[in-house]
């Protein structure tokens, strides 16, 4: 296997540039440019030189013998000064070493997976951790990267293995005195299947972790000139939409991403819902109707009943005399009353919490949830034939094993590790 290297810290310039080298030639390559290696897992200052003996930098050098390393291979790190020229010169010198090549995106972590240092669920969690923008995203990603999801799946696989062993005993040794009778054994297996199925349903009842990244989609809708654009500007605290007394000013959807208290919201201003012969305005209305249908949370600014029963009915421009008599509105807002905007945000946040994973729940990615669905489907089949039950347990085991990377396809791995930076 090739020995790979890359800058693993942030892009230059920086205070320190950490260059990682992993593979069978790692120690030999570092010896050629740094001289005597330091004691294992101890940092020492070494002069780094190119193949002509020119000084490149003075850096901290560390070596970690495999397999107890991040990648499962011999691993070395060079903690250089973080200037662009320094980093470039050290990388160029490594590239000139025999058997070394630059790493591709995610290759260090992929080697960790291949060498059994992490499983696929932990690698996915690490990918999410690297891209986390909010505290809630960080917590969920860190839990996966630390193996909490993996441990839950391993517990399920252990339960399936025990049930499979009971089935095998029925198939192979049912006539032996020390094996439980068919009816009792099958009843025990059904109880075990039902318990595991209940655990899977509980996981699937919780939203996916992608919800934390994609955010809650909040759509503002209503008839023309009902105050949608003014309200989206107030909620986002930006001048996103043009505000005008002329009906039909907004003709298309306008989106803004807002982060509040660690949650991501995607606010969408829409065209006024009205009948129109104008083909351009009609397109805007059609898109607004589609947004209303897909919204996670609908803020309805019309005077008539909202188009969805779960909508938040907002009485906009509540400070105007002609807006005092809107019936049944859940909240009243005015651009001159910032407290009313905060009150609306509180309602939005309360609704959003119901759509997002609970903070104390083990959260699965959508691809992992698909595997759980397949496993649940297999477990829910109720057949009395031990051969069929054994096949159902095998299908459930295979589905859950994919969460940990068992039977993972190369295409799936390429898609995952392409999300990593080069030095990770």
N, C-alpha and C positions, 0 to 999 in steps of 0.2 A: 504494500500500500504506500502511496506517495506520502511524503512529509509536507505538511501545509503550513503556511504562515499568513498573518494578517495583522493590521492594526486593530486591536480589540477595544480601545478606549475611544473617546470622542474624536471627531475630526480635528486635525491641526488647524490653527495654532491652539495649544492648550498648555497648562502647566506641566503635565506629564503625558507622554505617549506610551501606552502599553502595547508591545508587540508580542503576540503569542505564536509559538511554534509547536506543532504537534505531529507526532509520527515516529517511525523507527529511526530516522536520521536526525531527530531534533537535537539530541545532546552533541552529536558530532558536528553539526552545523554551528551550534552556539560556541563550541570549543574553538572552531576555526576563526571566529570573529572576536571572541572574548577571552580566549586563553583558558586558564585553569577554571573549571567549574566550581561553584561554591558548594558547601555541604547541602545535602538534600533538604529542601523546604526552608532554607536559610538565605536571606538576601545579602549579597555582597556587591560592592562597587567594583566594576571592571571597565577597562578601557576597550571600547569597541573599535576594531580596525578592519579596513577592507583588505582585499587579497594582495595589495601592494604595500600594506603596512601603514597606510594613512589613517590617522585618528579620525573617527567619525563622531564619537561622543563618549562621555563617561556615564555609565548607566548602572542601575541596580539589576542584577541577574539572579533569577531563581530557577531551580529545576525541580520537577516533580516526576519521579519514576512511576510508570504505569504498573498495574491497572488502576491504582487508587488515585485517579486524577479526574478532572472534569470530562475529559474525552475518553478515558479508559486506556490511553496511550502515554508514552513518554511525552512530557509537556515541559516547555521552557518559556519563561517570560523575560522580556527585556523592558525595563522601565526607564525609558529615555526622556531627555528633554523634549517638550512637545512642539517645537518649531517645525514648520513645514519642511525646511531643507534637511533637518536632522532626520525626521521620519523617513523622508524620501530616500536619503542616502543609506539608511540601515535596511530598508525594504529592498533597495536595489542590490545591496551586498548579499542579502539572503537569497534573492532570486538567482544570483550567480552560483550558488552552492549546488553541488550535484545532488539529485534526488529531491530537491525542494521545488515547490510551485506555490503561487498565491492561492489562497482559499477562495471558494465561491461562497455565495450568500448562504448562511446557515450551516456551513459544512462542519464546523466544530461541534455544534449541537447534534447534527445528524450522526456524527461519529460516536457521540455519547450514547445515542439511541442504539446504534448498531452494536456497540460494545456492552450494552446492558447497564450503563450507568444511570439512564433515565428511561422511562417508557413514553409512549406516544402522548398520553394525557398530560404528563409532566412537561413534555416538549411544547405542547399546545399552550399550556399555562404560561410557560416562559415566553412564548411568542406574544401572548396577550399582555404580559407584564412589561415587555419592552415597548409596547405601543399604548400603554395605559395613560389616559389623560386626566382621570378623576380619581378621587380616593376610593370610591366604590369599585371602580374598575381594578384598581391596584389590589384591593383586598381579595376580590374574587380570583384574579389572576395568580396572586401569590399562593392562595390556597391550592389551586391546581398545580402550580409549579412545585409546591412542597409535598405533593403526593396525596392530598386528602381525597381527591376524586379517585385516584388510582387505588387507594386502600379500600374504598367503598366497592369498587368493581372487583377487586381481588376477593373481598368477602363474599360477593355474589357468586364468583367462580368457585369458591370453596364449597358453597352450598350446593351448587350444581354438580360438583364432583361427588359430593356425598350422595346426592339423589341418584346420580348415574351409577355409583357403586351398588346401591340397593337394587337398581334395575338389573345390573349385570349378575348380581347374586341370584335374582329370580330366574334369569335366563339360563344360568349355568348350573346352579346348585339347588334348585327348588325342591328336589327330592331328598336333600340332606336334612337331618334332624335339627341342626343348629341354625338353619335358615328359616326365618319367619314364613308363615303360610302366605299364599298369594294374596288373599283378601286383606289381611292385616298390613302386609308390606305395601300393597298398592294404595291403601288408605293413608299410610304414613307418607308415601311419596306425594300424593295429592295435597296433603296438608303442607308439605314443604314447598311444592310448586305455588300454592295459593299464597303462602307467606312471602315468597320472593316476588310474586306478581304484585302484591300489595306495595312492596318497597319500590318497585319500578313505577307504579302508578303515582306514588307520592313524589318521586323525582320529576315525572313528566307533568305533574300539576304545577310545578314551579317554573316560571319563565326561564328561557335560555340566557346564558351569560352574554350573548350578543346584544340583548336588550340594553345592557349597561353602556355598550359602545354606540349602538345605533340611536339610542335616545327615545324619548316619548314624542310622538308626532302630534302636535297640537294645531288644529286647523280652526281658523276664524272664518265664519261664514254668516251670510245674511243677505238681505236685499241690497240694492245699490244705495250708496250714501248713508249706510247705517253706522259708520264709525269704525269699520274694520281696520283700515289703514292707520288711523290715529292710534287705535289700541295696540296694534302690532308694534308701532314705534315706541309706545310707552312701555310695553312689556319687554322689549329688547333693549330699550334705552339707546336706540340708534334711529337715525332718519333713513329707514329702509324703503318705505313706501311713500309715494307722492300723495299728499293730502289736499283735496280740493272739494269745494261744494258742488262741483259738477258730477252728476251721477254717471257711473261707468268709467271713472278715471282709471281704476285698476282693471286691466283686461286679462292679466295672466297671473299665475301663482308666483308669489314672492316668498322665499324661504330665508330664515335666519336661525342659526344655532346659538343657543343660550345655555350656559352652565350655571346652575344655582345649587348651592349646598351639596355639591358632588354629583348632581344629576344632570344629564344632558337632555335638553328639549329642542325639538325642531319646530319652530313656529312658522306657520304657512298662512299668508294673507291671500285671499281668493277674490275673484271677480264677483260682483253682485249677482245673486240668483234672480233672474228675471226673464220674461219672454222678450225676444228680440228678433228682428229681421236682419240685423247687421251680421254678416257672416263671421267677421272677426270677433265681435262680442259673443256670438253664439259659441264659438270655439272656447272662449274664456269661461263661459257658463258651464259647458260640458266638462271642462277640466276641474272647475270648482266642485261640481257634483261628484266627480270621481274622488276628489280629495276628501269630501264629506264622508263618502262611503268607507274610505280606507283609514280615516283618522283614528288614532288611539284615543284622542280626547277632542271633542268638538265644542268650541265656544260659539254659541248661537246668539247673534246680535239682532235678530228680527223680532217684530212685535207679535207675529203669529207663532203657533206651536212649533217647536224645533222638529226637524226631520228625523231625529233619532231620540229615543227615550232616554238615553244615557248622556245626552248633551248637557253642558252647563249653560243655562239660559242667563245671558248677560244683558242688563239694561244699560246701554252705553249712553254717553252724554247726559247723565242723570241730573246735571245741574241746570239743564235747559227746561224752561217752563212746560214745553209741549211733551216732555219725556217723563212726567211725573206719574202717568197712569198706565204704565206697562204692567200687565198682570203677571203674577207667578214667576217673575224673574228671580233667579237664585242669588244674584249679586248685582249691585249697581256700581258703576264706575264713572269717573269724570277725569278729564285731563288736568283739571285744577285741584284734584284731590288725590295726592299720591298715596294716601292711606288706603283708598279704595282699590288702587292698582295692587298694592301689597296684599290686600284681602283676597283679590282674585288669584294672585300667585299662591296664596296659602291653599285655596281650593284646588288649583292645578296640581300642587305638590302632593296633596292628600290623595287625589285620584291617581297620580303617577305611581305612588308607592304600591298601589294595588296591582299595577301592571309589571312591576320590576321584581327580580329575585329578592327574597327576604335576606337580610344580612346574616342570619344565623343558619341559612340553608346551604347545603352543598350544591353548587350550581354547575350544570353541565352545558357544554357547547351544543349547538344545534346538530352537528354531525354525531356527537355522542348520544344525543337524545334519539336520533334516528336508530342507532344501534340498540338503545333501550326499547324502542318501539318494536323492533324486530324480535328481540328476546321476549318481550311481553306477549307478542302475538303467538309465538311458539308455546309459551307456558300456558296460555289461555285455552289451547286445544285440550279437550278432555276425552281421551281415548283409553279404553280399558286394556288394550293389547300392550304388553310390556315392550314389544319391539317398537311400536309406534311411539310410546312414551320415551323410550331411549333415544329415538331420532329427534323428538321434540327437544329433549334436554341437550342433545348435541348441537342443534340449530341455535338454541339460546346461548350455549357456551361460545359458539363461534361468533355470534353477533356481539356479545359483550367483550370477547377477546380482542375485537377490532379496536375498541377504545384504548387498549394498552399497546396497540401496534402489532398484535398477532394477526397474521395474514394481511397486513397493510400493503396496499399496492404501491408500486413505484410512483404512479401518477399522484396518489394522495400525498406521499412523502414530498415529492417535488413541489406540490402546491403549498404545503406547510412551510418547508424550509426556505422557500423563495421569499418568505415574509421577513426573514432575519437579515440583519446587516452582515457585511462581509466577514467581520471579525468575530462573529458569534457562533 
